[in-house]
């Protein structure tokens, strides 16, 4: 069992500079950098990012957003859940348990989790006890959502499944 420490990352120049090492560097980081430069956010304010350091180097990170239950279209019963984005481990540090540690940290909140699997990552998500959500074109718009269910939570029926159930009832 790996004993890596997951830290909530601070929004500061050092962290944002380190984010440039990650392939998934994009609009969230750029807007944080802009906000920081415009002083809209204070240096060292908390971000939605969590990471693991190897010495002084940020080698793995993810972002976690808590989504309110009223927007839940994945879980039954509908409830607050976590959306996990940008899980990434720098190349030389892969296959050493950093990604697992981050996902287990997210699970420790006890809320259902939704993520979008990047191409070729479904084996990892299956290994972490995530399941591919039933694809719903109106909800998922080309994403490939994977979900993790804590005890007592299951998949919400999709709009398409409800239509299929209703149409089969009309036939009978």
PEWO-V745930 format. One record per backbone hydrogen bond with DSSP energy under -0.5 kcal/mol. NH is the residue of the N-H (numbers start at 0). CO is the residue of the C=O. E is the energy in kcal/mol with one decimal. If there is no record, write none. Layout:
nh co e
NH CO E
NH CO E
This chain:
nh co e
5 3 -0.6
6 50 -2.9
8 6 -0.5
8 48 -2.7
10 44 -3.0
11 9 -1.2
15 11 -2.5
16 12 -2.2
17 13 -2.1
18 14 -1.9
19 15 -0.6
19 16 -0.9
20 17 -1.9
21 18 -2.0
24 21 -1.1
29 25 -2.5
30 26 -2.8
31 27 -1.8
32 28 -2.5
33 29 -2.5
34 30 -2.9
35 31 -2.6
36 32 -2.5
37 33 -2.2
38 35 -1.2
39 34 -2.3
40 34 -1.0
43 10 -2.7
44 10 -0.8
44 41 -1.6
46 8 -1.5
49 61 -2.8
50 6 -2.7
51 59 -2.2
53 56 -3.0
54 52 -0.6
56 53 -1.9
58 51 -2.5
58 56 -0.6
59 51 -1.3
60 87 -2.5
61 49 -2.1
62 84 -2.9
63 47 -2.7
64 82 -2.2
66 64 -0.6
66 80 -3.5
70 67 -2.3
71 68 -1.9
72 70 -0.5
75 153 -3.2
80 66 -2.0
81 111 -2.9
82 64 -3.1
83 81 -0.6
83 113 -2.7
84 62 -2.6
84 82 -0.6
87 60 -2.6
87 85 -0.6
89 58 -2.9
92 89 -2.3
93 90 -1.7
95 92 -0.7
100 96 -2.2
101 97 -2.2
102 98 -2.4
103 99 -2.9
104 100 -2.0
105 101 -2.1
106 102 -2.3
107 103 -1.4
108 105 -1.3
109 106 -2.4
111 79 -0.5
112 147 -1.8
113 81 -2.7
114 145 -2.7
115 83 -0.6
116 114 -0.6
116 143 -2.3
120 117 -2.3
124 120 -1.9
125 121 -2.7
126 122 -2.4
127 123 -1.5
128 125 -1.9
129 124 -2.7
130 146 -3.0
132 144 -2.6
138 135 -0.9
139 135 -3.6
140 136 -1.4
142 139 -2.8
145 114 -2.9
146 130 -3.1
147 112 -2.5
149 147 -0.6
152 149 -1.7
153 75 -2.8
155 73 -2.8
161 157 -2.2
162 158 -2.2
163 159 -2.3
164 160 -2.5
165 161 -2.6
166 162 -2.7
167 163 -1.9
168 164 -1.7
169 165 -1.8
170 166 -1.3
171 167 -1.2
